[in-house]
Amino acid sequence: MSVGRFTGENTDWSIFNGKSVLVTGGTGSFGRKFVRTLLDQALPRRVVIFSRDELKQYEMDHDFQSHPNYSCLRFFIGDVRDINRLVMAFRDVDIVIHAAALKHVPIAEANPFECIRTNVVGAENVVTACLKTDVQKVVALSTDKAASPLNLYGASKLASDKIFVAGNNMSGANGPRFCVVRYGNVLGSRGSVIPLFRKMIKDGASDLPITDERMTRFWITLAQGVSFVVSSLSLMDGGEIFIPKIPSMQMVDLTVALAPGVPRRIVGIRPGEKLHEVMITQDDARNTFELNDRFIIEPSLVFWDRSHVKTKGVPVADGFYYTSENNPDTLDAAGLTGMLREAGLFDEDGQNGTHR
């Protein structure tokens, strides 16, 4: 594996000019960042925020009213569990970014029916609604937890990934094209450990909880995650799973970066939690190609034909796998501080990880 890193630089947002774009789960961390950047960088015809929380829609609407391109925003209350509502929302939509999901690992373990209804049935509904309307392209957000899943959240996202890949087999020659992006933990997003640790430090915690000192995780900034989705949209033919080359880090080093000198307290691994995250399994490697800044897992279904693909990646070696433990691109405390600064999550007075 060549050592490269996805940076998000030179992302082409012009693909959205004149297009109608819909984001499921659009009031979440990803959705808000995506929409803000989309309005800054492109001239879409219409941008639809599809979500089920009216308060978050109200707050987002208020936050965006001063933007020069605010007039193209539309807010649509709905749930991905409701196929009829999705079909109604997808009318006259060209591009769908599917970000809606239940993502909290322990909560999904304790509430499996709800996780399945949103992450699996919801994925089926999105694909079905696209097939019933004139949607052209769909990018579904996944997670490293979907590769060799240990927890229900990861298993539900693996099922979702399979549904979106197979959607290309159902869409025919002229129907919508579906792809998946898979990446790791997002710095500073809602539910991320970094805001949690920063709050604990601010509140005067005498130590920070660590589940296991051996634990490693992939890390990506929110802006990079958004750019990766857009760049994958430009590269897609339909059926691919795109995986960025991003750094990983030991969780103990993360606590050193956030709070030098603060002791650690080992609390044990939570239900469904892994020591190390996986992006590409050895079995995936048979269909995996490497580019400078990403990997692409191509589908094995009969609809796939390499003769028409845009990307000319190099096949990975037999037995290849990509995990947060074997990743050649690792972060130390200084490297994490640099990513936090790049993401706007670092204050020069040392309050790194706080939101502004």
Secondary structure, 3 states (H helix, E strand, C coil): CCCCCCCCCCCCCHHHCCCEEEEECCCCHHHHHHHHHHHHHCCCCEEEEEECCHHHHHHHHHHHCCCCCHHHEEEEECCCCCHHHHHHHCCCCCEEEECCCCCCHHHHHHCHHHHHHHHHHHHHHHHHHHHHCCCCEEEEECCHHHCCCCCHHHHHHHHHHHHHHHHHHHCCCCCCEEEEECCCEECCCCCCHHHHHHHHHHCCCCCEEECCCCCEEEEECHHHHHHHHHHHHHHCCCCCEEEECCCEEEHHHHHHHHCCCCCEEECCCCCCCCCCCEEECCCHHHHEEECCCEEEECCCCCCCCHHHCCCCCEECCCCCCEECCCCCCECCHHHHHHHHHHCCCCCCCCCCCCCC
